[in-house]
Amino acid sequence: MGYTTKEIAQACITYIVSMCNSHHKDRLDVLEHVADLVSKDISLLKHSDPARNR
């Protein structure tokens, strides 16, 4: 059995926090940028037509 969706999401956040700490970056700035990227990716996925690529 693999990881759950929530476990994967939490692992991503844990990784982001760890990277911010080790590279001395502002976590809020990084999370806001990640949120923007995630929002764009969600929009792309919601508006894509999987049947078109067959």
Long-range contacts (C-beta under 8 A, 24 or more apart in sequence): none
